[in-house]
């Protein structure tokens, strides 16, 4: 990361990231991101099923 002080105020700083240096980290995290996304998709499906079941159970309990 490069930092340079510039501007009217002594607190004005401009930052620039070196994207090329971050690429190995991005690539490494990318492998896990696909895994996490798949697992969260499955978790979303389980939660949706539980909500549907809960809603169904509530309707069934309230019948005369």
mmCIF file of the N, C-alpha and C atoms, coordinates in Angstrom:
data_MODEL
# 
_entry.id   MODEL 
# 
loop_
_atom_site.group_PDB 
_atom_site.id 
_atom_site.type_symbol 
_atom_site.label_atom_id 
_atom_site.label_alt_id 
_atom_site.label_comp_id 
_atom_site.label_asym_id 
_atom_site.label_entity_id 
_atom_site.label_seq_id 
_atom_site.pdbx_PDB_ins_code 
_atom_site.Cartn_x 
_atom_site.Cartn_y 
_atom_site.Cartn_z 
_atom_site.occupancy 
_atom_site.B_iso_or_equiv 
_atom_site.pdbx_formal_charge 
_atom_site.auth_seq_id 
_atom_site.auth_comp_id 
_atom_site.auth_asym_id 
_atom_site.auth_atom_id 
_atom_site.pdbx_PDB_model_num 
ATOM 1   N N  . UNK A 1 1  ? 0.852   -1.156  0.000  1.00 0.00 ? 1  UNK A N  1 
ATOM 2   C CA . UNK A 1 1  ? 0.000   0.000   0.000  1.00 0.00 ? 1  UNK A CA 1 
ATOM 3   C C  . UNK A 1 1  ? 0.904   1.226   0.000  1.00 0.00 ? 1  UNK A C  1 
ATOM 4   N N  . UNK A 1 2  ? 0.571   2.146   -0.858 1.00 0.00 ? 2  UNK A N  1 
ATOM 5   C CA . UNK A 1 2  ? 1.301   3.411   -0.924 1.00 0.00 ? 2  UNK A CA 1 
ATOM 6   C C  . UNK A 1 2  ? 0.470   4.492   -0.242 1.00 0.00 ? 2  UNK A C  1 
ATOM 7   N N  . UNK A 1 3  ? 1.133   5.338   0.502  1.00 0.00 ? 3  UNK A N  1 
ATOM 8   C CA . UNK A 1 3  ? 0.467   6.456   1.166  1.00 0.00 ? 3  UNK A CA 1 
ATOM 9   C C  . UNK A 1 3  ? 1.228   7.716   0.812  1.00 0.00 ? 3  UNK A C  1 
ATOM 10  N N  . UNK A 1 4  ? 0.466   8.737   0.474  1.00 0.00 ? 4  UNK A N  1 
ATOM 11  C CA . UNK A 1 4  ? 1.116   10.030  0.260  1.00 0.00 ? 4  UNK A CA 1 
ATOM 12  C C  . UNK A 1 4  ? 0.263   11.111  0.900  1.00 0.00 ? 4  UNK A C  1 
ATOM 13  N N  . UNK A 1 5  ? 0.945   12.033  1.514  1.00 0.00 ? 5  UNK A N  1 
ATOM 14  C CA . UNK A 1 5  ? 0.257   13.173  2.117  1.00 0.00 ? 5  UNK A CA 1 
ATOM 15  C C  . UNK A 1 5  ? 0.146   14.237  1.055  1.00 0.00 ? 5  UNK A C  1 
ATOM 16  N N  . UNK A 1 6  ? -1.058  14.750  0.909  1.00 0.00 ? 6  UNK A N  1 
ATOM 17  C CA . UNK A 1 6  ? -1.299  15.730  -0.137 1.00 0.00 ? 6  UNK A CA 1 
ATOM 18  C C  . UNK A 1 6  ? -2.528  16.536  0.248  1.00 0.00 ? 6  UNK A C  1 
ATOM 19  N N  . UNK A 1 7  ? -2.683  17.656  -0.326 1.00 0.00 ? 7  UNK A N  1 
ATOM 20  C CA . UNK A 1 7  ? -3.866  18.455  -0.076 1.00 0.00 ? 7  UNK A CA 1 
ATOM 21  C C  . UNK A 1 7  ? -3.576  19.643  0.811  1.00 0.00 ? 7  UNK A C  1 
ATOM 22  N N  . UNK A 1 8  ? -4.622  20.303  1.202  1.00 0.00 ? 8  UNK A N  1 
ATOM 23  C CA . UNK A 1 8  ? -4.501  21.530  1.993  1.00 0.00 ? 8  UNK A CA 1 
ATOM 24  C C  . UNK A 1 8  ? -4.224  21.252  3.458  1.00 0.00 ? 8  UNK A C  1 
ATOM 25  N N  . UNK A 1 9  ? -4.689  20.152  3.937  1.00 0.00 ? 9  UNK A N  1 
ATOM 26  C CA . UNK A 1 9  ? -4.609  19.834  5.368  1.00 0.00 ? 9  UNK A CA 1 
ATOM 27  C C  . UNK A 1 9  ? -3.501  18.810  5.593  1.00 0.00 ? 9  UNK A C  1 
ATOM 28  N N  . UNK A 1 10 ? -2.841  18.910  6.713  1.00 0.00 ? 10 UNK A N  1 
ATOM 29  C CA . UNK A 1 10 ? -1.764  17.952  6.993  1.00 0.00 ? 10 UNK A CA 1 
ATOM 30  C C  . UNK A 1 10 ? -2.301  16.548  7.215  1.00 0.00 ? 10 UNK A C  1 
ATOM 31  N N  . UNK A 1 11 ? -3.623  16.416  7.385  1.00 0.00 ? 11 UNK A N  1 
ATOM 32  C CA . UNK A 1 11 ? -4.223  15.101  7.606  1.00 0.00 ? 11 UNK A CA 1 
ATOM 33  C C  . UNK A 1 11 ? -4.746  14.474  6.318  1.00 0.00 ? 11 UNK A C  1 
ATOM 34  N N  . UNK A 1 12 ? -4.651  15.194  5.203  1.00 0.00 ? 12 UNK A N  1 
ATOM 35  C CA . UNK A 1 12 ? -5.095  14.640  3.925  1.00 0.00 ? 12 UNK A CA 1 
ATOM 36  C C  . UNK A 1 12 ? -4.083  13.600  3.464  1.00 0.00 ? 12 UNK A C  1 
ATOM 37  N N  . UNK A 1 13 ? -4.564  12.376  3.325  1.00 0.00 ? 13 UNK A N  1 
ATOM 38  C CA . UNK A 1 13 ? -3.698  11.293  2.853  1.00 0.00 ? 13 UNK A CA 1 
ATOM 39  C C  . UNK A 1 13 ? -4.426  10.527  1.764  1.00 0.00 ? 13 UNK A C  1 
ATOM 40  N N  . UNK A 1 14 ? -3.686  10.087  0.805  1.00 0.00 ? 14 UNK A N  1 
ATOM 41  C CA . UNK A 1 14 ? -4.238  9.302   -0.280 1.00 0.00 ? 14 UNK A CA 1 
ATOM 42  C C  . UNK A 1 14 ? -3.571  7.935   -0.244 1.00 0.00 ? 14 UNK A C  1 
ATOM 43  N N  . UNK A 1 15 ? -4.406  6.894   -0.320 1.00 0.00 ? 15 UNK A N  1 
ATOM 44  C CA . UNK A 1 15 ? -3.922  5.521   -0.242 1.00 0.00 ? 15 UNK A CA 1 
ATOM 45  C C  . UNK A 1 15 ? -4.142  4.834   -1.576 1.00 0.00 ? 15 UNK A C  1 
ATOM 46  N N  . UNK A 1 16 ? -3.207  3.991   -1.921 1.00 0.00 ? 16 UNK A N  1 
ATOM 47  C CA . UNK A 1 16 ? -3.327  3.199   -3.138 1.00 0.00 ? 16 UNK A CA 1 
ATOM 48  C C  . UNK A 1 16 ? -2.871  1.783   -2.808 1.00 0.00 ? 16 UNK A C  1 
ATOM 49  N N  . UNK A 1 17 ? -3.744  0.827   -3.096 1.00 0.00 ? 17 UNK A N  1 
ATOM 50  C CA . UNK A 1 17 ? -3.407  -0.568  -2.852 1.00 0.00 ? 17 UNK A CA 1 
ATOM 51  C C  . UNK A 1 17 ? -2.676  -1.156  -4.051 1.00 0.00 ? 17 UNK A C  1 
ATOM 52  N N  . UNK A 1 18 ? -1.801  -2.062  -3.772 1.00 0.00 ? 18 UNK A N  1 
ATOM 53  C CA . UNK A 1 18 ? -1.110  -2.794  -4.815 1.00 0.00 ? 18 UNK A CA 1 
ATOM 54  C C  . UNK A 1 18 ? -1.903  -4.080  -5.066 1.00 0.00 ? 18 UNK A C  1 
ATOM 55  N N  . UNK A 1 19 ? -2.803  -4.034  -6.038 1.00 0.00 ? 19 UNK A N  1 
ATOM 56  C CA . UNK A 1 19 ? -3.689  -5.167  -6.307 1.00 0.00 ? 19 UNK A CA 1 
ATOM 57  C C  . UNK A 1 19 ? -2.909  -6.426  -6.683 1.00 0.00 ? 19 UNK A C  1 
ATOM 58  N N  . UNK A 1 20 ? -1.818  -6.261  -7.377 1.00 0.00 ? 20 UNK A N  1 
ATOM 59  C CA . UNK A 1 20 ? -1.022  -7.422  -7.785 1.00 0.00 ? 20 UNK A CA 1 
ATOM 60  C C  . UNK A 1 20 ? -0.487  -8.175  -6.576 1.00 0.00 ? 20 UNK A C  1 
ATOM 61  N N  . UNK A 1 21 ? -0.113  -7.451  -5.539 1.00 0.00 ? 21 UNK A N  1 
ATOM 62  C CA . UNK A 1 21 ? 0.406   -8.099  -4.327 1.00 0.00 ? 21 UNK A CA 1 
ATOM 63  C C  . UNK A 1 21 ? -0.709  -8.834  -3.576 1.00 0.00 ? 21 UNK A C  1 
ATOM 64  N N  . UNK A 1 22 ? -1.961  -8.393  -3.732 1.00 0.00 ? 22 UNK A N  1 
ATOM 65  C CA . UNK A 1 22 ? -3.088  -9.032  -3.054 1.00 0.00 ? 22 UNK A CA 1 
ATOM 66  C C  . UNK A 1 22 ? -3.654  -10.219 -3.828 1.00 0.00 ? 22 UNK A C  1 
ATOM 67  N N  . UNK A 1 23 ? -3.271  -10.393 -5.085 1.00 0.00 ? 23 UNK A N  1 
ATOM 68  C CA . UNK A 1 23 ? -3.837  -11.451 -5.917 1.00 0.00 ? 23 UNK A CA 1 
ATOM 69  C C  . UNK A 1 23 ? -3.666  -12.846 -5.329 1.00 0.00 ? 23 UNK A C  1 
ATOM 70  N N  . UNK A 1 24 ? -2.517  -13.235 -4.795 1.00 0.00 ? 24 UNK A N  1 
ATOM 71  C CA . UNK A 1 24 ? -2.414  -14.584 -4.212 1.00 0.00 ? 24 UNK A CA 1 
ATOM 72  C C  . UNK A 1 24 ? -3.422  -14.806 -3.076 1.00 0.00 ? 24 UNK A C  1 
ATOM 73  N N  . UNK A 1 25 ? -3.650  -13.793 -2.272 1.00 0.00 ? 25 UNK A N  1 
ATOM 74  C CA . UNK A 1 25 ? -4.631  -13.919 -1.190 1.00 0.00 ? 25 UNK A CA 1 
ATOM 75  C C  . UNK A 1 25 ? -6.034  -14.046 -1.779 1.00 0.00 ? 25 UNK A C  1 
ATOM 76  N N  . UNK A 1 26 ? -6.331  -13.241 -2.778 1.00 0.00 ? 26 UNK A N  1 
ATOM 77  C CA . UNK A 1 26 ? -7.626  -13.302 -3.449 1.00 0.00 ? 26 UNK A CA 1 
ATOM 78  C C  . UNK A 1 26 ? -7.868  -14.693 -4.036 1.00 0.00 ? 26 UNK A C  1 
ATOM 79  N N  . UNK A 1 27 ? -6.872  -15.243 -4.687 1.00 0.00 ? 27 UNK A N  1 
ATOM 80  C CA . UNK A 1 27 ? -7.002  -16.574 -5.283 1.00 0.00 ? 27 UNK A CA 1 
ATOM 81  C C  . UNK A 1 27 ? -7.218  -17.642 -4.222 1.00 0.00 ? 27 UNK A C  1 
ATOM 82  N N  . UNK A 1 28 ? -6.492  -17.562 -3.132 1.00 0.00 ? 28 UNK A N  1 
ATOM 83  C CA . UNK A 1 28 ? -6.604  -18.541 -2.054 1.00 0.00 ? 28 UNK A CA 1 
ATOM 84  C C  . UNK A 1 28 ? -7.996  -18.475 -1.421 1.00 0.00 ? 28 UNK A C  1 
ATOM 85  N N  . UNK A 1 29 ? -8.457  -17.274 -1.134 1.00 0.00 ? 29 UNK A N  1 
ATOM 86  C CA . UNK A 1 29 ? -9.785  -17.111 -0.531 1.00 0.00 ? 29 UNK A CA 1 
ATOM 87  C C  . UNK A 1 29 ? -10.866 -17.543 -1.511 1.00 0.00 ? 29 UNK A C  1 
ATOM 88  N N  . UNK A 1 30 ? -10.653 -17.327 -2.795 1.00 0.00 ? 30 UNK A N  1 
ATOM 89  C CA . UNK A 1 30 ? -11.637 -17.706 -3.814 1.00 0.00 ? 30 UNK A CA 1 
ATOM 90  C C  . UNK A 1 30 ? -11.993 -19.175 -3.777 1.00 0.00 ? 30 UNK A C  1 
ATOM 91  N N  . UNK A 1 31 ? -11.018 -20.026 -3.500 1.00 0.00 ? 31 UNK A N  1 
ATOM 92  C CA . UNK A 1 31 ? -11.309 -21.472 -3.416 1.00 0.00 ? 31 UNK A CA 1 
ATOM 93  C C  . UNK A 1 31 ? -12.271 -21.752 -2.281 1.00 0.00 ? 31 UNK A C  1 
ATOM 94  N N  . UNK A 1 32 ? -12.070 -21.104 -1.164 1.00 0.00 ? 32 UNK A N  1 
ATOM 95  C CA . UNK A 1 32 ? -12.938 -21.325 -0.008 1.00 0.00 ? 32 UNK A CA 1 
ATOM 96  C C  . UNK A 1 32 ? -14.288 -20.632 -0.178 1.00 0.00 ? 32 UNK A C  1 
ATOM 97  N N  . UNK A 1 33 ? -14.303 -19.541 -0.915 1.00 0.00 ? 33 UNK A N  1 
ATOM 98  C CA . UNK A 1 33 ? -15.561 -18.825 -1.132 1.00 0.00 ? 33 UNK A CA 1 
ATOM 99  C C  . UNK A 1 33 ? -16.574 -19.723 -1.834 1.00 0.00 ? 33 UNK A C  1 
ATOM 100 N N  . UNK A 1 34 ? -16.133 -20.494 -2.812 1.00 0.00 ? 34 UNK A N  1 
ATOM 101 C CA . UNK A 1 34 ? -17.048 -21.409 -3.501 1.00 0.00 ? 34 UNK A CA 1 
ATOM 102 C C  . UNK A 1 34 ? -17.595 -22.445 -2.538 1.00 0.00 ? 34 UNK A C  1 
ATOM 103 N N  . UNK A 1 35 ? -16.749 -22.975 -1.672 1.00 0.00 ? 35 UNK A N  1 
ATOM 104 C CA . UNK A 1 35 ? -17.180 -23.952 -0.682 1.00 0.00 ? 35 UNK A CA 1 
ATOM 105 C C  . UNK A 1 35 ? -18.178 -23.330 0.281  1.00 0.00 ? 35 UNK A C  1 
ATOM 106 N N  . UNK A 1 36 ? -17.854 -22.151 0.799  1.00 0.00 ? 36 UNK A N  1 
ATOM 107 C CA . UNK A 1 36 ? -18.753 -21.480 1.747  1.00 0.00 ? 36 UNK A CA 1 
ATOM 108 C C  . UNK A 1 36 ? -20.092 -21.151 1.100  1.00 0.00 ? 36 UNK A C  1 
ATOM 109 N N  . UNK A 1 37 ? -20.067 -20.690 -0.134 1.00 0.00 ? 37 UNK A N  1 
ATOM 110 C CA . UNK A 1 37 ? -21.312 -20.350 -0.833 1.00 0.00 ? 37 UNK A CA 1 
ATOM 111 C C  . UNK A 1 37 ? -22.204 -21.569 -0.975 1.00 0.00 ? 37 UNK A C  1 
ATOM 112 N N  . UNK A 1 38 ? -21.627 -22.699 -1.336 1.00 0.00 ? 38 UNK A N  1 
ATOM 113 C CA . UNK A 1 38 ? -22.414 -23.926 -1.475 1.00 0.00 ? 38 UNK A CA 1 
ATOM 114 C C  . UNK A 1 38 ? -23.010 -24.338 -0.130 1.00 0.00 ? 38 UNK A C  1 
ATOM 115 N N  . UNK A 1 39 ? -22.233 -24.244 0.914  1.00 0.00 ? 39 UNK A N  1 
ATOM 116 C CA . UNK A 1 39 ? -22.739 -24.621 2.234  1.00 0.00 ? 39 UNK A CA 1 
ATOM 117 C C  . UNK A 1 39 ? -23.810 -23.657 2.724  1.00 0.00 ? 39 UNK A C  1 
ATOM 118 N N  . UNK A 1 40 ? -23.634 -22.370 2.483  1.00 0.00 ? 40 UNK A N  1 
ATOM 119 C CA . UNK A 1 40 ? -24.662 -21.407 2.887  1.00 0.00 ? 40 UNK A CA 1 
ATOM 120 C C  . UNK A 1 40 ? -25.938 -21.597 2.072  1.00 0.00 ? 40 UNK A C  1 
ATOM 121 N N  . UNK A 1 41 ? -25.812 -21.963 0.805  1.00 0.00 ? 41 UNK A N  1 
ATOM 122 C CA . UNK A 1 41 ? -27.005 -22.261 0.004  1.00 0.00 ? 41 UNK A CA 1 
ATOM 123 C C  . UNK A 1 41 ? -27.770 -23.432 0.606  1.00 0.00 ? 41 UNK A C  1 
ATOM 124 N N  . UNK A 1 42 ? -27.043 -24.470 1.027  1.00 0.00 ? 42 UNK A N  1 
ATOM 125 C CA . UNK A 1 42 ? -27.704 -25.619 1.666  1.00 0.00 ? 42 UNK A CA 1 
ATOM 126 C C  . UNK A 1 42 ? -28.335 -25.219 2.992  1.00 0.00 ? 42 UNK A C  1 
ATOM 127 N N  . UNK A 1 43 ? -27.648 -24.377 3.753  1.00 0.00 ? 43 UNK A N  1 
ATOM 128 C CA . UNK A 1 43 ? -28.193 -23.907 5.026  1.00 0.00 ? 43 UNK A CA 1 
ATOM 129 C C  . UNK A 1 43 ? -29.464 -23.101 4.794  1.00 0.00 ? 43 UNK A C  1 
ATOM 130 N N  . UNK A 1 44 ? -29.473 -22.251 3.775  1.00 0.00 ? 44 UNK A N  1 
ATOM 131 C CA . UNK A 1 44 ? -30.680 -21.490 3.430  1.00 0.00 ? 44 UNK A CA 1 
ATOM 132 C C  . UNK A 1 44 ? -31.846 -22.429 3.136  1.00 0.00 ? 44 UNK A C  1 
ATOM 133 N N  . UNK A 1 45 ? -31.592 -23.511 2.420  1.00 0.00 ? 45 UNK A N  1 
ATOM 134 C CA . UNK A 1 45 ? -32.651 -24.466 2.094  1.00 0.00 ? 45 UNK A CA 1 
ATOM 135 C C  . UNK A 1 45 ? -33.176 -25.142 3.353  1.00 0.00 ? 45 UNK A C  1 
ATOM 136 N N  . UNK A 1 46 ? -32.301 -25.516 4.259  1.00 0.00 ? 46 UNK A N  1 
ATOM 137 C CA . UNK A 1 46 ? -32.721 -26.150 5.513  1.00 0.00 ? 46 UNK A CA 1 
ATOM 138 C C  . UNK A 1 46 ? -33.556 -25.182 6.339  1.00 0.00 ? 46 UNK A C  1 
ATOM 139 N N  . UNK A 1 47 ? -33.136 -23.948 6.434  1.00 0.00 ? 47 UNK A N  1 
ATOM 140 C CA . UNK A 1 47 ? -33.885 -22.943 7.206  1.00 0.00 ? 47 UNK A CA 1 
ATOM 141 C C  . UNK A 1 47 ? -35.263 -22.716 6.584  1.00 0.00 ? 47 UNK A C  1 
ATOM 142 N N  . UNK A 1 48 ? -35.322 -22.631 5.267  1.00 0.00 ? 48 UNK A N  1 
ATOM 143 C CA . UNK A 1 48 ? -36.610 -22.444 4.592  1.00 0.00 ? 48 UNK A CA 1 
ATOM 144 C C  . UNK A 1 48 ? -37.530 -23.625 4.877  1.00 0.00 ? 48 UNK A C  1 
ATOM 145 N N  . UNK A 1 49 ? -36.999 -24.847 4.845  1.00 0.00 ? 49 UNK A N  1 
ATOM 146 C CA . UNK A 1 49 ? -37.808 -26.029 5.168  1.00 0.00 ? 49 UNK A CA 1 
ATOM 147 C C  . UNK A 1 49 ? -38.312 -25.983 6.601  1.00 0.00 ? 49 UNK A C  1 
ATOM 148 N N  . UNK A 1 50 ? -37.455 -25.595 7.524  1.00 0.00 ? 50 UNK A N  1 
ATOM 149 C CA . UNK A 1 50 ? -37.866 -25.499 8.925  1.00 0.00 ? 50 UNK A CA 1 
ATOM 150 C C  . UNK A 1 50 ? -38.963 -24.462 9.116  1.00 0.00 ? 50 UNK A C  1 
ATOM 151 N N  . UNK A 1 51 ? -38.841 -23.328 8.437  1.00 0.00 ? 51 UNK A N  1 
ATOM 152 C CA . UNK A 1 51 ? -39.869 -22.295 8.535  1.00 0.00 ? 51 UNK A CA 1 
ATOM 153 C C  . UNK A 1 51 ? -41.197 -22.789 7.970  1.00 0.00 ? 51 UNK A C  1 
ATOM 154 N N  . UNK A 1 52 ? -41.135 -23.485 6.825  1.00 0.00 ? 52 UNK A N  1 
ATOM 155 C CA . UNK A 1 52 ? -42.369 -24.033 6.250  1.00 0.00 ? 52 UNK A CA 1 
ATOM 156 C C  . UNK A 1 52 ? -42.999 -25.034 7.204  1.00 0.00 ? 52 UNK A C  1 
ATOM 157 N N  . UNK A 1 53 ? -42.194 -25.891 7.804  1.00 0.00 ? 53 UNK A N  1 
ATOM 158 C CA . UNK A 1 53 ? -42.704 -26.890 8.740  1.00 0.00 ? 53 UNK A CA 1 
ATOM 159 C C  . UNK A 1 53 ? -43.306 -26.220 9.974  1.00 0.00 ? 53 UNK A C  1 
ATOM 160 N N  . UNK A 1 54 ? -42.635 -25.202 10.474 1.00 0.00 ? 54 UNK A N  1 
ATOM 161 C CA . UNK A 1 54 ? -43.142 -24.472 11.643 1.00 0.00 ? 54 UNK A CA 1 
ATOM 162 C C  . UNK A 1 54 ? -44.475 -23.808 11.320 1.00 0.00 ? 54 UNK A C  1 
ATOM 163 N N  . UNK A 1 55 ? -44.556 -23.206 10.149 1.00 0.00 ? 55 UNK A N  1 
ATOM 164 C CA . UNK A 1 55 ? -45.792 -22.549 9.737  1.00 0.00 ? 55 UNK A CA 1 
ATOM 165 C C  . UNK A 1 55 ? -46.913 -23.588 9.602  1.00 0.00 ? 55 UNK A C  1 
ATOM 166 N N  . UNK A 1 56 ? -46.609 -24.725 9.007  1.00 0.00 ? 56 UNK A N  1 
ATOM 167 C CA . UNK A 1 56 ? -47.588 -25.810 8.855  1.00 0.00 ? 56 UNK A CA 1 
ATOM 168 C C  . UNK A 1 56 ? -48.044 -26.319 10.229 1.00 0.00 ? 56 UNK A C  1 
ATOM 169 N N  . UNK A 1 57 ? -47.102 -26.499 11.154 1.00 0.00 ? 57 UNK A N  1 
ATOM 170 C CA . UNK A 1 57 ? -47.437 -26.986 12.500 1.00 0.00 ? 57 UNK A CA 1 
ATOM 171 C C  . UNK A 1 57 ? -48.332 -25.988 13.230 1.00 0.00 ? 57 UNK A C  1 
ATOM 172 N N  . UNK A 1 58 ? -48.061 -24.701 13.079 1.00 0.00 ? 58 UNK A N  1 
ATOM 173 C CA . UNK A 1 58 ? -48.886 -23.681 13.736 1.00 0.00 ? 58 UNK A CA 1 
ATOM 174 C C  . UNK A 1 58 ? -50.306 -23.710 13.205 1.00 0.00 ? 58 UNK A C  1 
ATOM 175 N N  . UNK A 1 59 ? -50.461 -23.883 11.896 1.00 0.00 ? 59 UNK A N  1 
ATOM 176 C CA . UNK A 1 59 ? -51.805 -23.940 11.315 1.00 0.00 ? 59 UNK A CA 1 
ATOM 177 C C  . UNK A 1 59 ? -52.539 -25.190 11.778 1.00 0.00 ? 59 UNK A C  1 
ATOM 178 N N  . UNK A 1 60 ? -51.835 -26.292 11.877 1.00 0.00 ? 60 UNK A N  1 
ATOM 179 C CA . UNK A 1 60 ? -52.451 -27.551 12.292 1.00 0.00 ? 60 UNK A CA 1 
ATOM 180 C C  . UNK A 1 60 ? -52.883 -27.483 13.756 1.00 0.00 ? 60 UNK A C  1 
ATOM 181 N N  . UNK A 1 61 ? -52.081 -26.869 14.614 1.00 0.00 ? 61 UNK A N  1 
ATOM 182 C CA . UNK A 1 61 ? -52.413 -26.760 16.044 1.00 0.00 ? 61 UNK A CA 1 
ATOM 183 C C  . UNK A 1 61 ? -53.604 -25.864 16.276 1.00 0.00 ? 61 UNK A C  1 
ATOM 184 N N  . UNK A 1 62 ? -53.831 -24.892 15.444 1.00 0.00 ? 62 UNK A N  1 
ATOM 185 C CA . UNK A 1 62 ? -54.903 -23.928 15.644 1.00 0.00 ? 62 UNK A CA 1 
ATOM 186 C C  . UNK A 1 62 ? -56.233 -24.373 15.050 1.00 0.00 ? 62 UNK A C  1 
ATOM 187 N N  . UNK A 1 63 ? -56.292 -25.550 14.473 1.00 0.00 ? 63 UNK A N  1 
ATOM 188 C CA . UNK A 1 63 ? -57.553 -26.044 13.919 1.00 0.00 ? 63 UNK A CA 1 
ATOM 189 C C  . UNK A 1 63 ? -58.452 -26.518 15.039 1.00 0.00 ? 63 UNK A C  1 
ATOM 190 N N  . UNK A 1 64 ? -59.772 -26.273 14.878 1.00 0.00 ? 64 UNK A N  1 
ATOM 191 C CA . UNK A 1 64 ? -60.716 -26.738 15.923 1.00 0.00 ? 64 UNK A CA 1 
ATOM 192 C C  . UNK A 1 64 ? -60.907 -28.237 15.914 1.00 0.00 ? 64 UNK A C  1 
# 
